[in-house]
């Protein structure tokens, strides 16, 4: 190897990393674009002649590479949770009082971190020994898509962390978004090229980031702004959210300039009013503000509810509203037979998109609004996403009452209203074409069996042509049948057949979610699968057994029992198993009831040199311990490694038994 080339290569890498940071993060470039391009071309030439020098963190990786056939799946080290929302000052104040009460602290003395809620796509970045190893979308919170090749093309994403003193493994989370100026320039280019333009910056960012060809992503004006820390191993991190983001900034990341740490509930409202006033002048789109309890110790104590943390909340900005005319109402039939009235509107531009349909929910909502066909109505996008009719702006001179159908508009089966529910439902079940289509769409969706390439329109065609009537029929489709559908060909048909075959290997939790039991979402499906472990056990579960499960109440248990009491459903499940749908066996964990930690609540904190914390947690759980993430008066033992921090201090203040790594290893090794 040419030693001069190696020395020059190292020098070029340092220069390019420095100038990337000056340009993308600090917005203070020191050299012209031409000079930068000359350095990059010199680097690429050295890599071409000396391929052994090239590394995954090379600045040359930002130009993009060969196109992928599809994105692979990534399981997050720690779930990427969503946030609960509030919409006014009182709800925000109530949240502040609630978390302060749970912490037994006066809200006036509680510290909060405040930051804009950017309108982009949430991502997770995993760095090992300071080098970017993997980037993934949020996905369903547990599993996302591997978009490493695309993320590497974004100039504000460090391929190698700056500074030092970073953990050996660290996961950093943020929002990839498109600034307004870049969005406008992109749409002009799209229009000039005769290609489809994007309706808003969020769609543009999401579409750019999910390109299978990273060279396309490299041409898009994307930026990353980090907002939290995920999993990490080794090293020492600050004890609060605000200081942690300052640490991330020192490693080369962009953090939001409007981020603040404030004290007390009144400061939350003051921050909201300040940012709401500056919103239109920002260089990027935001749809609200995120407020977090600043202290990580307090966050641990507050914990989570369902899929959202108790210690964070998003206050959304008021939805944009426009006035238009209600021309008609159509009735759609959903997967569970619910008949939903849909307002057919004179098209109107609201919140960045043209809206011509909006939900009216049910008869109770129509009565509350007092709306009739022909009225002028106010339309808003709830949470800037779902269009809905907010109120009547002006009644029409000639108004037509909205009348619900007496029979299903699709299959003509009788409709019925279940006691305690506001909706009407078609009683046709799987015989109803609409329910059949929606059920199959749900079954094949990304969070269920994830059949890549089976879109809604194709499902509707296949059902209309009589090629599929139930879930199992998907696995018996032939390429020639699919190729005959609109906008499909031989290659597309072959790819879809492969995707259908690949979807046979799933998990029990995904399968339970996919079959579409009413009120059984992803979380409940995962709970049922992890506790009952087999499909046979789920089928035979009694009401008493179901009610013992977390997240399963009387209503959900009734729907589960009704589903498995239906002979048609059981036949469909058998047909799926016969078609080859399978999942890994969930092993029973042998619990050692005689161990010293059986029945005790334990917490693990700090860094360990002899064992990974997740491995230690699994072994302790197998020994009968209840492993939790926060220290409280109910904690029996804290296992503290190096740099244990606030959890150790709290355990000592509560008089909780503390054991070190040597004691932990002695316990695990018997």
N, C-alpha and C positions, 0 to 999 in steps of 0.2 A: 504493500500500500504506500502511496506517495505521502510522506510525512508533511510536506508543505501543504498538500491538498487537505489533509486532516486538520491541520492548524487553521487554515483559511476557512474551512467548513465550520469549525467551532466558533470562529470569530463572526462569520456571517449569521449563524443561528442566533448568537447573542444580539447582534445589531438588529436583525429583523424582529426578534421578540421585543426589544426595546422600542423600536419604532411602531410596532403593532399596538403596544400599550399606550404610547403617546397619542396615536391617531384615534384608536377605537374607544379607549377608556377615559383618557384625560382630555380628549378633543383638542390637543395642542401639538400638531405635527411639527417636526423640526426639518424634514426634508420634503422635496417635491414628490409627486406621484411617479414621475419619470425616474428619479434617483432610486426610489423604493423598488420599482420594477426591475431596474438594472441589478440591484442586489439579489432580488429573488431569482432572476434568470441565471446569475452566476451560481447561486446555490443549487438550482436544479441541474445545471451542467455538471457540477461536481458530483452530485448524487447519481447522475447518469453514468459517469465514468468510474465512480467508486460506490456501487450499490450497497456495499457493506456498511457505509457510513449512515445511510438513511435510516431514520427511526420513526415510529408512529407519532412522535411529538414534533417532527420537523415542520417548520413554517410552510413548506411546500405542500403539506397535506390540506391546506385551505383551498386549493384550487378544485378539489373534487376528483373522484375516480370513476371506475367502471360502474355501470348501472346494476342495481340489485334486481332479483326476480321478485322478492317480497321481503318484508321486514320480519326478523325473528323476534320471539317473545323474550322479555326480561322480567324476572321476579325481583321486586324492590327489596332491599335489605330491611327496610322499615316501611310500612304502608304510607302512601302519599294520600293523606286524608283531605276531604273537602271541608268547607267552612259553612257554619250556619249563618243566616243573614238576618239583619234587622233593617228597618226602612224609615225609622223616624227617631227623633231625639229621645223620646220617652223609652222606647225599646232599648236604645243604646245605654241609657242611664240605668235601666232595670238590669241589663247584663252586667254592668260595672258593679252594682250593688250585690248582685247574686254571687259573682266570683269572690268579691271581698268578704261576703258573709261566709262562704265555704272555707275561706282561708282564716276566718276570725280576725280580719284586719279592717280597720276603718278605710273606706274607699278613698277618702281624702289623702291618705298617705300611701296608696298603692301606685307603683310605677307601671306604666304602659308604654309599649312601643307602637308607633303609628306610622303607616306608610301607604302610599297610593296602591290601589289594586289595578295593576296593568291588565289590559285586555289583549292577551296573547295565548300562548300554549305553555302549560307547566311542564318542566323537564327536571330530570335528576341526572347529575353528573358525578361519576365515580372516579376519584383519583387514587392511584396507588403509587406510593413513594414520590408524590408530587407530579405524576404524569397522568394525563387524561386516559382512562382505560375504557370507559363506556358512558354513553349517554342514552337516556330512555325517556319516552313520553310518560305522562302520568297513567294513561290507560284507565283501568277500573280501580286504580288505587293500590292494588296488589301486584298486578301484572301490566307492563307497558310494552312498547315496541322499541327495538334497538335502532336508534337513529344516529349512532356515533359518526358515521361517515358524513352525514349532513351537518351535524353540529360542529365538526372540525372546520367547516368552511366559514364559520362565523367569526369575524375578526375580534369581537369582544369576549370570546371564550378562550381563556388561557389553555394552551395545549400542555404547558408545564407551569406549575405554580411559581409565582415570584417569591422572593424572600426565603425564609427557612422556618424551622420550628413548626412545620405542619405535621399532622398525624400521618402515620404510615399508610393508613387507609381512611379516606374521608369522602362522604357523600354530600354534595352541595345541591341545593334546589333553587330554582329560579323560574322566571318567565321569559320566554323568547317572544319578542314582539316586533312589529314593524313601525318605525316612526312615521308620522304623517307625511313628512316631506318625501321620504323614500317610497311610501305608498302611492303618492300622486305621480311620482316619476315612473314607477313600475306600471301603473295603469296606462300612462301615455305610451310606453313601449309596447304594452300588450295590444292597445288599440291600433297603433301604427303597424303592427305585425298582423293585424286581422284576427287576433286571438281574444278569447273571453277575458273581460276585465273583472276585477274583484269588487265586491260590494262594500267591504269594510276592511279595516286593518287586521282584525282578528282572523277573518277568513283568508286574507292574503298570507299572514304568518303561518297559519296551520297548513295551508296548501303548499307553501314553499318548503316547510320543514318535513313534510311527508312525501317528498319527491323520491322516487326510487333511483333517480339519477342525481347524485350529489353535485354534479357539474351544473345542474339547473339551480339547485339551492345556492351554490356559490355566487350566482348572479343576482340574488335577491337581497335587498337591504335589511337584513335582520340584525337584531341586537339582543343581548342577554342581560337581564338585571336579576341579581340573586336576592333571595328573600329569606332563606332559612338554611339551617344545618340539619343533615340527616344523620345517618350512622357514622361513627368514627372509631378508630382503634389507635391507641397510643397517642402521645402528645398531650398537651394541656390546652383546653379551650376556655374562654371566659364563662362566667356564671350567669350571664343574661343575654337576651336576644340582641339588643342594640349593640352591645360591645362585641358580640360575635360577628355581626355584620361589618363592624369596623375592622375586625381581624380579617374577614374575607376580602375586604377592600385592599388590605395590605398585600394580599396574595395575588392581586391583579384583576379582581372582578369589579364590575360596575355595580354599585349600590345606588339606591334612589336618593337624589339630593334633597328631596322633601321629607325624608325619614326623620322622625323626631322621637325622643323619649320624654314623656310628660308624667305629671303626678296628679292623680285625682280625676273624678268623673267629669268635672266641668271642663278640664283641659281636653278631654276627648271631643266634646261638642265644639269647643273653640277651634280645634284642629280641623274638624269637619267643615266648619263654616269658612275657615281660611282657604282650604284646598278647593272647596266647591266654587269659591269666587275666582280662583286661578285656573280652573279646569279647562276652560276653552282656550286659554293661552298656552297650554302645555304642548310640547312637541310630540306627544304620544297620547293615545286614547286610554282613559281609565273609566271603569264602570262603578267605582266605589272606593272605599278606604278599608284597610284591614287594621284592626286593633288587637294587640296581643298583650297578655300579662308578661312583663319583661323578664322576671326572674325564672330561670329554669327550675329551681327548687319549687317555686310556686306552681309552675306548669305541671311538674310531676305529681304534686299533691292534688291538683284539680283533676287531672286525668282526662278521660274521653267519654263521650256518650255516642253510641252507634258509630257513625263514620266521621264524626267531627270532634275536635278538641273542645273542652269546656273553656279553655284559657284564651281562645281567639274567636273573633266575630268579624263579619264583613258588613259594614253599613253601605248599602247600595244607594246610588243617586236616584232621584225620582225618574221614573220611566218617561221617555219622550212621548208626547201625545199629539194626535192629529184628528181632524174631523172628516168624516166621509159618510157615504150613504149605505145603509143595509138593503141590498137588492133582493136577497132571498136567503133561505135557510135550508141546508141539506143535512141529512142524518147519516152519520158514519157508524159502522159496527166494529167494535174493537175485539181484541183477542179473547177477552172474557165475556163477550156478548153485550158489553155496555154500549148503549145507543147514545151518541153524543151529537148535539146540535152544532153545526158549523155555520157561522155567518159568512155569506158570500157578499163581499164588499166591493164598492167602487174602488179600484186600486189606489193606494195612497202610500207615499214614501214616509216610513217611520223608523227612526233609530238606525238609519243606514241601509234599510232594505225596503223593497216594495211589498206591501201587505195587501192581499186580496181575500184571504181567509182568516178567520179568528174563531176561537172556541167560545161557545156560550155555556159550556159545562153541562147544565141540566135544567129541568123545569123550574126548580127553586131559584136558580140564578136568573132565569128569564123573568120570573115574577118579580124578583127583587129589583131588576133593572127597569121593569115596566116597558121593555122594548118590543116593537112590532116591525114587520117588514115595511120598508119605505122611510123609516125614521133616519134623521141625521144622527150619527153616533160618534162618540169619542173613542178612538182606538189607541191603545198603548202596547208597548212590548214589555211584558212583565219581566223584571230582572234583565232587561235589554235582550230577551231571547224569545219568549212565547207571546205571540200577538193575542190580545184579548180585548173585548168590548168593555170599556170602563163605565160608560153611562150614556144616557140619551142626551144629545145636544139640543135637538129640536124635533118634536113629534111631526110627522108628515100629516098633510091634510087628509089624505086617504091612506089609512094604515090597515095592514092585514095581520091578524093575530097569528102567532106561531103555534101550530098544532102538531103534537107528537103523533107518530104513526101508531096504529093499533096492532099492526103486524110488522115483522122485520122487513125493512126496505130491500134486503138482499135475498132472503130465502122464504119470506112470507110466513115464517113461524110466528106463533103468538108472542107478544112481549109481556113481561111481568115485572113488577116492582117488589123487590125483597124488603121485608119489614126492617126499618132502621137505615135503609139506603136511600139516597136521593136520585139514583139513576134507574132508568128502565133497562131491561136486559132482554136480548133475544133468547128464546128457549131452545133454539135449534141445535146448539152445541156444535160438534164437528161437522154436522150435516150442513151448517151454514157456510157458504163459500167465503164470506168475509172473515169469519172467525178462523176458518181453516187457513186462509192466507196469512192472517196476522200471527197465528200460532206458529206456522212454519218460519215466518220471518224472525220471530223471537227465538225459535229453536236454533236457527243458523246464525244468529247475531254474534257480534264479536265477543261479548261477555258470556255467551252461552257456548255452543259448540264451535263457534268461530270458523264458519265455512267461508274462506276467502274467495271473493268474486261472485257470491250468490246474493245479488242485490234485490231490492224490493220489486222492481219491475219484472225481473226474471222470474221470481217466485210467482207473481201474479199470472204471468204467461203460462208457466208450467201447470198451475192449478186450473186455469181457464181451458187449457188443452187436454185436461184430464190425465196428465202424466204423473202427477203426485196428488194423493188424497190424504196422506199422513206422513209423519216424520220418517218412517222406515222406507217409504218409497224413494226418498232422496238417494239412498244407497244402492238403488237398483236402476238408476238412470243410465242410459247409454250415450256415448259421445254424439252419435248421429241425431239423437233426439234433441240434445242441447244445441247442436250446431244449426238446427232448423229454426231456432228462435230468432226474433228480431235482434239485429246488431250483434249476433254471435257468428262465429265461424269455427272451423276445425280446430285451430290452435287454442282459441278461447274455450272451446268445449273440452279439449284434453286437459287444459289447466284446471278447469272447474272440477272435472272428474277426479284429478289428483288431490285437489283441495278437500273434496268430500271424503275421499278415502283417508286423508290425513286427519280429518276431524273425528274419526272413529276413536282415536286415542285421546281421551279426555280425563277429567277427574270426576269423582262422585259428586262433589259440590257443584261443578258446572252442569253436570247432567241433571241434577235435581232442579237447578234453576232453569235449565233449558226446557224441561217438559211443561213448564208454565202453570204450576199450581197457583191458584189465586192467593195474593198477598205474600207469596214466598219469593222474596227478593234475593239478591246475592248473599247478603249477610246471613239471613235466615237459612238459606240453602247450605251455606258453609257450616253453620251451627248444627243443623240436622245431620249432615254428613260426618262431621268430626265426632259427634256423640254416638250416633247409631251405627256408623261404619260400613254397613252393607245395604244394598237396595232391598234385600229380603227383609232385613230388620225394620227398615222404614215402612215397607208395605204392611208389616204385621204389627206396627206400633199401636199401642192403645192410647186413648185420650190422656190417661194418667201419665204415661211415659212421655208423651209429647209436651204436656204442661210443665214437666220438670225441666225442660230445656230452656236456656236463656233465649229471649226474643220470641218465644212462642206462647201466645195467650189463647183464650177460648176461641176467638174468631179464627185465627190461623190454624189451630188444631182441628177445628171443624172442617175447614176447607181441605186440609191434608187427608182427613179421614174420608171425606166425600170423594176425593180424587181416587183414592185406592179402593174404594168400594164400587167404583164404576168398572164394569167388565170390559167396556171398550178401551178404557185407559190401560187396563192390565194387558190386554191383547197387544196394544201398541208398544208397551214396554218390552214385552216378550219378543216382538218383531224387531225391535232395535237391538236387543241383545243377540238375537239370531243373525242380524245383519253384520255383527262384528263390533258394535260399539262396546268399548271396554274402558276400564280405569284401573289404576294401581290399587291393590288391596291396602286398606288402612289397617296397619298392624296394631294390635292391642299392646299397650305399654304395660309391662309388668311392674307394678308398684310395690316397692319394698316397705311394707307397713311397719317393720321392726326397726327401720333406720332411725338415727338420731334426729332427723329433720321431718319425719313423717307427721303430717298435719300442721306443720309450722309455716308461718309466713316469712319468706326471706326476700332480701333485696341484694343485687349485685351491682357494685359501682367501681369506678376507677379502671385502670389498665392492668392486665395480667400478662406475665411473660410465659407461663407454662401451659395456658389453656385459653381458648377463645371464650368470650363471655357467653355467646349463644350456646356453645357446647356445654358449658357449665350449667346453664339454665336447664337444658334438656336433661342432663344427668340428675340434677336436683329434683326436677319434676318426677323423674322415674323413681326417685327415692321417697316420693310421697309429699314433697314440699309444695307449697303454693308460692310460686315465684311472681313477685309484683315489681312494678317499676318505680314506686315511690315509697319513701319512708314515712310511716305514721305510727300512732300509738299502738296499732295492731301488729306492727312488725316485730318478729321474734329475734331474727338474726340479720345483721348486715355484713356481707362479705366484701371487704374493702381492699382494692388493689392500690397501685400507685396513683397519686393525684386524685384522691377520692372526692375532694371538694365538699360541696354543701350538704350532700346526703350524709356524709360521715359526721359533719358538725351537728346536723339535726339528730342523728341517731345518738350521739354522745349527750346532747341536751335532754333527750328523752330517756336516757338510761338504758338504751337497747344494747344487747350483746353484739360486739363487733369482733369478727374474725378476719385474719389476714390470708394471703394467698397460700402460705404453707399449710395453714389449718384447713382451708378449703380443699386443697389437693389431698391431704391426709384423709379427710372425710370421704371424698369421691373414690379414693383408692382403698377404702375399707380399713 
